[in-house]
Amino acid sequence: MSEWLVLTLAMAAACAVVLTIVVINHRRVGDDDDPTETPDVMEYMIMMIGVVYAIVLGLAIAGVWEGRGAAQDSVRQEAQALHEVRVRSEVWPAPVHRRISADVDAYVQHVTGPEWQAMADDGEVTEEGAELLERLRHSVMEYRPADEYEAEAYQPLMDQVAAAADARSSRADSAGETMPGVVWFGLITGALIAVGLIFTLQIRRTFRELLLAGLYSALIAFLLFLIWAIDAPFGRGVSATAEPFLTLFPHLGR
């Protein structure tokens, strides 16, 4: 099912539930009921609860967005380090350069293919990816520079391989969901409380009041969906992309 369809259904369901409860509740209210009798202290408490929940939602959105940004940055750093390895190895003999380039290309193809899908489905990187990176490391380590000019490129190449490995570790840490279950429990419970409290304000069946109640519930549903969509940096709609790899290694195709 499309994520946008899920969002649409969630928002529509939230509006339908709230409006249905408002209509049913209104039918149970007597004609002599006065909606202005809501105590001021109750209105104040409802407002404060709404503000606190809005702050919590904002912090949750900021947290998952920061996680998504960190995941994308790790992808960029990894792609750049591998590109540097491929380019800088040109100072070494052609057979060595071709072997290192082939190892880099094999790793990038695996990352942008099977491993990317594994991160989206399971939230984990693959063992094969680690093995391909280790093979690249050995290809660089095993070469013995023939002169001082080639030796000057050895340590920078090793540093770039280490940078790629470090970026891969960061990407692996970001592959899964970032929001703990207890946080989701708090967000959903807070949403139910925030929406439920609007019924204490004695909402009538006027178009304006029904519209505001529906929009309020739909907004909360949308914000919860947004957090869910960003929560898995590589697995859902608003996710990190492999564009840095595809940009720096265009010969591998898209």
Secondary structure, DSSP 8 states (H G I E B T S, - for coil): --HHHHHHHHHHHHHHHHHHHHHHHHHHS-TT--GGGS-HHHHHHHHHHHHHHHHHHHHHHHHHHHHHHHHHHHHHHHHHHHHHHHHHGGGS-HHHHHHHHHHHHHHHHHIIIIIHHHHHHHS---HHHHHHHHHHHHHHHH---SSHHHHHHHHHHHHHHHHHHHHHHHHHHHSS--S-HHHHHHHHHHHHHHHHHGGGG---S-HHHHHHHHHHHHHHHHHHHHHHHHHSTTTSSS---SHHHHHH-GGG--
